[in-house]
Amino acid sequence: MTKELDSIFESFDKNNIFKDKSVLQTNYQPREIPYRDEQIKQIASILAPILRGEKPSNLFLYGKTGTGKTLSVQYVKEGLMKRADKTNGFNLRIEYLNCKLKKISDTEYRILAELIRKLGGEVPDTGLPTESVYNRFIEIIDSEKQLVILILDEIDQTVKRISDGFLYNLTRLNSELSKSQICIVGISNDLTFLEGLDPRVRSSLSEEEIVFPPYNALQLKEILRIRAKEVFKEDVMNDGVIEKCAAFAAREHGDARRALDLLRISGELAERDGSKKVMIKHIDEANNKIERDKILDIIKTEPKQFQLVLYSIIHLVQKGKNLQTTFGKKDDAKKNGAIFTGDVYNHYHNLCLKNKMEILTQRRVSDIIQEFDMLGIINVRVISKGRGGRMREITLAMSDNITEKAKEIIETSLHYG
């Protein structure tokens, strides 16, 4: 075994593939952001008044995953901070928070606590009334004359887990500040997110809106070509690799992040194979791996209530398939393990009672089921039952292998087993 390990380590020492892999990491900030000049100019124009000591309008950026929203606002942030040294009479703070991070976005208390820490303060992780945490937040912001921009990425995740009341409170804080002002920049991958907000929250949050369109295949190809020059050694990319990468990502709503991940994982797979080149087959392998990992990562980071709903679906679908196999039932509603939303709610209700957890309303569970459908974890089909009205039929969209892994993740999270 020692010789085998040495052989593996020696092959990686040679490193025939990568020149600088960090250029493909998610936290890499490129010097230029292709095809986003117009959006960057808009963000800069909206936020520029802060350099004169004026509060800018609240801003909302939305578009599909990997369309350059976060990169663009971070690019403008760097430009503002470089010029901030030349401003007089006030302090400029720009703080970024990803609302999807586990153990941050699940309660109003934790989000505020994290923002307070970023601003240099401290509060305990739990134990204080939420109102006290708000007061501490106001106190630390108003301790000196300053303008604060809060960039809240994946802000829809916060509303999904708590409510839009948090956003309303945040956008109204300026009325309680005497020395300082807050500007909110919200970022969302959900194009319909604003439609579900309370009208008062929407008018406060989205005073200005910028839409980021998906990249097309040609744009993705150029983005990949620019990055590949910095990432890979010369002549390691086989013909057609970048084109196939771009084509895969274009099918996923023009997701540049997915395209870059594909390129990175393809290089890693080629390296593990001991190959001197990144080939088309490595792109195909990388695409399959990303699909599998994406679904499992979503399941792992969802709140326990979401996991309970999915666990109910998995259990009922598998139970239906087992009944068909055992008794040879021909019921169309049970083919492919199909179930109905009412079945899911009843099973979920019982799981909540068993685990002594809060029980969500049937409407909220129905919304969660719809989200799973949008994520590609399940398929939902509306069928007519004649006089019985319309019903939603559910089937799993995951392979049996991924379903079993998903089940294990949920059981670990819920301390089953």
C-alpha positions in Angstrom: 0.0 0.0 0.0 2.9 2.4 0.8 4.2 2.0 -2.8 0.8 2.6 -4.2 0.4 5.8 -2.2 3.9 6.9 -3.2 3.0 6.3 -6.9 -0.2 8.4 -6.5 1.6 11.3 -4.8 4.5 11.2 -7.4 2.0 11.4 -10.3 0.5 14.6 -8.7 3.9 16.1 -8.1 4.4 16.1 -11.9 1.2 18.1 -12.4 0.9 18.0 -16.2 -2.5 19.7 -16.2 -2.9 22.8 -14.0 -1.0 26.1 -14.0 -3.2 27.9 -11.4 -6.4 26.1 -10.3 -7.4 28.9 -7.9 -8.7 30.9 -10.9 -11.6 28.4 -11.1 -12.5 28.7 -7.4 -15.8 30.3 -6.5 -14.1 33.1 -4.5 -11.9 34.2 -7.4 -12.6 37.8 -8.5 -11.5 38.3 -12.1 -10.0 41.5 -13.3 -12.7 41.9 -15.9 -16.2 40.4 -16.1 -17.1 39.8 -19.8 -20.6 40.6 -21.1 -21.6 42.4 -17.9 -20.5 46.0 -18.6 -24.0 47.3 -18.8 -25.1 45.8 -15.4 -21.9 46.9 -13.7 -22.4 50.5 -15.0 -26.0 50.4 -13.6 -24.9 49.2 -10.2 -22.1 51.8 -10.0 -24.5 54.6 -11.0 -27.0 53.6 -8.4 -24.5 53.2 -5.5 -22.1 56.1 -6.5 -24.0 58.8 -4.4 -22.7 57.1 -1.3 -19.3 58.7 -2.1 -20.8 62.1 -1.6 -22.2 61.0 1.8 -25.7 60.3 0.5 -27.7 57.2 1.0 -28.2 55.4 -2.3 -31.5 53.7 -3.3 -31.9 50.1 -2.2 -31.1 47.8 -5.0 -32.3 44.4 -6.1 -30.4 42.1 -8.5 -31.9 39.0 -9.9 -31.2 36.4 -12.5 -30.5 32.7 -12.7 -27.6 31.0 -10.9 -24.2 31.8 -12.5 -25.2 34.9 -14.4 -22.6 37.2 -12.7 -24.7 39.0 -10.1 -22.4 38.5 -7.1 -19.2 39.0 -9.2 -20.6 42.3 -10.6 -21.6 43.7 -7.2 -18.3 42.7 -5.7 -16.4 44.3 -8.6 -18.3 47.6 -7.9 -17.7 47.2 -4.1 -13.9 47.1 -4.7 -14.1 50.2 -6.8 -16.1 52.1 -4.2 -13.8 51.0 -1.4 -10.7 52.2 -3.3 -12.3 55.7 -3.7 -13.6 55.7 -0.1 -10.2 56.7 1.2 -10.7 60.0 -0.6 -14.0 60.8 1.0 -14.2 63.1 4.0 -16.4 63.4 7.1 -17.8 59.8 7.2 -16.9 56.2 7.3 -18.0 53.8 4.4 -18.7 50.2 5.3 -19.8 47.6 2.7 -20.5 44.2 4.2 -21.4 41.0 2.3 -23.5 38.1 3.7 -24.5 34.9 1.9 -28.0 34.2 3.3 -27.8 30.5 2.2 -25.0 29.7 4.7 -26.1 27.1 7.2 -26.7 28.2 10.7 -27.0 31.9 9.6 -30.1 32.2 7.5 -32.5 30.1 9.5 -33.5 32.7 12.1 -33.7 36.5 12.2 -31.5 36.4 15.3 -28.6 34.6 13.7 -28.6 36.9 10.6 -28.5 40.0 12.8 -25.8 38.4 15.0 -23.6 37.7 12.0 -24.1 41.2 10.6 -23.1 42.6 14.1 -19.9 40.5 14.0 -19.0 41.8 10.6 -19.4 45.3 11.9 -17.0 44.6 14.7 -19.5 43.9 17.5 -20.4 40.8 19.4 -23.6 39.1 20.6 -24.2 35.5 22.0 -25.3 32.9 19.5 -28.6 32.5 21.3 -30.3 33.7 24.5 -31.3 37.4 23.9 -34.7 38.6 22.8 -34.6 39.5 19.0 -35.5 43.1 19.9 -32.3 43.4 22.0 -30.3 42.1 19.0 -31.9 44.8 16.8 -31.1 47.4 19.4 -27.4 46.2 19.4 -27.4 46.3 15.6 -28.7 49.9 15.6 -26.3 50.9 18.4 -23.2 49.6 16.5 -24.2 51.2 13.2 -25.0 54.6 14.9 -21.9 54.7 17.0 -20.2 57.0 14.4 -21.1 58.9 11.3 -21.1 56.2 8.6 -22.8 54.9 5.5 -23.4 51.1 5.4 -24.2 49.0 2.4 -25.4 45.5 3.3 -25.1 43.0 0.4 -27.5 40.1 1.1 -26.8 37.4 -1.4 -29.4 34.6 -2.0 -31.9 36.7 0.0 -34.8 34.5 -1.1 -33.3 31.7 1.1 -33.9 33.9 4.2 -37.5 34.6 3.3 -38.1 30.9 2.6 -36.8 30.0 6.1 -38.2 32.8 8.1 -40.5 35.5 6.6 -40.3 38.8 4.7 -40.9 40.6 8.0 -37.2 40.6 8.5 -36.6 42.5 5.3 -39.3 45.0 6.2 -37.6 45.6 9.5 -34.2 46.0 7.9 -35.4 48.5 5.2 -37.1 50.6 7.9 -34.1 50.9 10.2 -33.0 54.2 8.8 -35.8 55.9 10.6 -34.1 54.9 13.9 -30.6 56.1 13.0 -29.4 59.6 13.8 -25.8 59.5 12.5 -25.8 56.8 9.9 -27.7 55.4 7.0 -28.1 51.8 5.6 -28.5 50.8 2.0 -29.6 47.2 1.1 -28.5 45.4 -2.0 -30.5 42.2 -2.3 -29.4 39.3 -4.7 -31.7 36.5 -5.7 -31.6 33.5 -8.2 -35.4 33.3 -8.0 -36.9 35.4 -10.8 -40.3 35.3 -9.2 -39.1 36.1 -5.6 -40.3 39.7 -5.6 -43.8 38.7 -6.6 -44.3 36.8 -3.4 -43.3 39.7 -1.1 -45.6 41.9 0.9 -46.1 45.0 -1.3 -44.6 47.2 1.5 -41.4 45.1 1.6 -41.1 45.1 -2.2 -41.4 48.8 -2.5 -38.8 49.4 0.2 -36.4 46.7 -1.0 -36.5 47.1 -4.7 -36.3 50.8 -5.3 -34.0 50.0 -8.1 -33.9 46.6 -10.0 -31.4 45.1 -12.4 -32.0 41.9 -14.3 -29.0 39.6 -15.2 -29.8 37.6 -18.4 -28.4 34.1 -18.9 -25.1 33.8 -20.9 -25.5 32.1 -24.3 -23.2 29.3 -25.5 -20.9 31.7 -27.4 -20.5 34.0 -24.4 -19.7 31.0 -22.1 -17.2 29.7 -24.6 -15.3 33.0 -24.5 -15.5 33.2 -20.6 -14.1 29.7 -20.5 -11.4 30.4 -23.0 -10.2 33.5 -21.0 -10.1 31.5 -17.7 -8.5 28.4 -19.3 -5.5 30.4 -20.4 -4.7 31.2 -16.7 -5.7 27.8 -15.3 -4.2 25.2 -17.6 -0.7 24.6 -19.0 -0.3 25.0 -22.7 -1.7 22.4 -25.1 -3.5 20.3 -22.4 -7.0 21.0 -23.7 -8.2 18.6 -26.4 -10.2 20.1 -29.3 -13.9 20.5 -28.5 -13.5 20.5 -24.7 -14.3 24.1 -24.1 -17.1 24.0 -26.6 -18.8 21.0 -24.9 -18.3 22.7 -21.5 -20.1 25.8 -22.8 -22.9 23.7 -24.4 -23.6 21.8 -21.2 -23.8 25.1 -19.2 -25.9 26.8 -21.8 -28.5 24.1 -21.4 -28.5 24.9 -17.6 -29.8 28.4 -18.2 -26.5 29.9 -19.1 -24.8 29.2 -15.8 -21.2 30.4 -16.0 -20.5 29.0 -12.5 -21.5 25.5 -13.7 -19.3 25.9 -16.8 -16.2 26.8 -14.6 -16.9 23.9 -12.2 -17.1 21.6 -15.2 -13.8 22.8 -16.5 -12.2 22.4 -13.0 -13.6 18.9 -12.3 -12.6 17.8 -15.8 -9.0 18.8 -15.2 -9.0 17.0 -11.8 -10.4 13.9 -13.4 -7.8 14.0 -16.1 -5.1 14.4 -13.5 -6.3 11.4 -11.5 -6.3 9.3 -14.7 -2.7 10.2 -15.2 -3.8 11.8 -18.6 -1.6 14.5 -20.2 -4.7 16.1 -21.7 -8.3 17.1 -20.7 -10.5 15.2 -23.1 -14.2 15.1 -24.0 -14.8 12.0 -21.8 -13.6 14.0 -18.8 -16.2 16.6 -19.5 -18.9 13.9 -19.6 -17.7 12.4 -16.3 -17.6 15.8 -14.7 -21.1 16.6 -15.8 -22.5 13.4 -14.3 -20.6 14.1 -11.0 -21.9 17.7 -10.8 -25.5 16.6 -11.3 -25.2 14.0 -8.5 -23.4 16.3 -6.1 -25.8 19.3 -6.8 -28.9 17.4 -5.7 -27.3 15.9 -2.6 -25.8 19.3 -1.6 -29.3 20.9 -1.9 -30.8 18.2 0.3 -28.0 18.4 2.9 -28.4 22.2 3.3 -32.2 22.4 3.4 -34.0 23.0 6.8 -35.3 20.0 8.7 -38.9 20.8 7.7 -37.9 20.5 4.0 -36.1 17.3 4.7 -39.1 15.8 6.5 -41.3 16.5 3.4 -38.8 14.9 1.1 -38.3 12.0 3.4 -42.1 11.4 3.3 -42.1 11.5 -0.5 -39.2 9.0 -0.7 -40.8 6.7 1.9 -44.2 6.7 0.2 -42.8 6.3 -3.4 -40.6 3.3 -2.3 -43.5 1.8 -0.4 -45.7 2.1 -3.5 -43.1 0.4 -5.7 -42.6 -2.4 -3.2 -46.4 -3.0 -3.1 -46.4 -3.2 -6.9 -43.5 -5.6 -6.9 -45.0 -7.8 -4.2 -48.7 -7.9 -5.3 -48.4 -6.9 -9.0 -50.9 -4.0 -8.6 -51.9 -2.3 -11.8 -53.2 0.9 -10.3 -52.1 3.8 -12.7 -51.7 6.2 -9.8 -49.1 3.9 -8.3 -47.1 3.2 -11.5 -43.5 4.3 -11.1 -44.2 4.8 -7.4 -46.4 7.8 -8.1 -48.2 9.4 -5.0 -50.4 12.4 -4.3 -49.8 15.5 -2.3 -52.4 14.5 0.3 -50.5 11.3 1.0 -47.3 13.3 1.5 -49.0 15.7 4.0 -50.4 12.9 6.1 -47.1 11.1 6.3 -45.2 14.4 7.0 -47.8 15.2 9.8 -47.1 11.9 11.5 -43.3 12.4 11.2 -43.6 15.8 12.9 -45.6 14.3 15.7 -43.0 11.5 16.1 -40.1 14.0 16.1 -41.9 16.6 18.3 -41.5 19.3 15.6 -43.7 22.1 14.5 -46.2 21.1 11.9 -46.4 23.3 8.8 -49.8 24.0 7.1 -50.9 22.0 4.2 -50.4 25.0 1.9 -46.8 25.5 3.1 -46.0 21.8 2.5 -47.6 22.2 -1.0 -45.2 25.1 -1.7 -42.2 23.0 -0.6 -43.3 20.2 -2.9 -43.4 22.8 -5.7 -39.9 23.9 -4.9 -38.6 20.4 -5.0 -40.2 20.1 -8.5 -38.4 23.3 -9.6 -35.1 21.9 -8.3 -35.5 18.7 -10.4 -35.7 16.5 -7.3 -39.2 15.3 -8.0 -41.7 15.6 -10.9 -45.1 17.0 -10.2 -48.0 16.4 -12.7 -51.5 17.9 -12.3 -54.1 15.3 -13.3 -57.9 15.5 -13.5 -60.0 13.2 -11.3 -63.3 14.1 -13.0 -65.8 15.2 -10.3 -63.0 14.6 -7.8 -61.3 17.7 -9.1 -57.6 18.1 -9.9 -54.8 16.5 -8.0 -51.0 16.7 -8.1 -49.2 13.4 -8.8 -45.6 13.1 -7.5 -42.8 10.9 -8.8 -39.1 11.0 -7.8 -36.8 12.5 -10.5 -33.7 11.1 -8.8 -32.0 7.8 -9.7 -32.3 4.9 -7.2 -28.7 5.4 -6.2 -29.0 9.1 -5.5 -32.4 8.5 -3.7 -30.7 6.1 -1.3 -27.9 8.6 -0.6 -30.5 11.4 -0.1 -32.3 9.1 2.4 -29.1 8.5 4.3 -28.3 12.3 4.5 -31.8 13.0 5.9 -31.7 10.2 8.4 -28.3 11.5 9.7 -29.7 15.0 9.9 -32.8 13.9 11.8 -30.8 11.4 13.9 -32.6 8.4 12.6 -31.1 5.0 12.4 
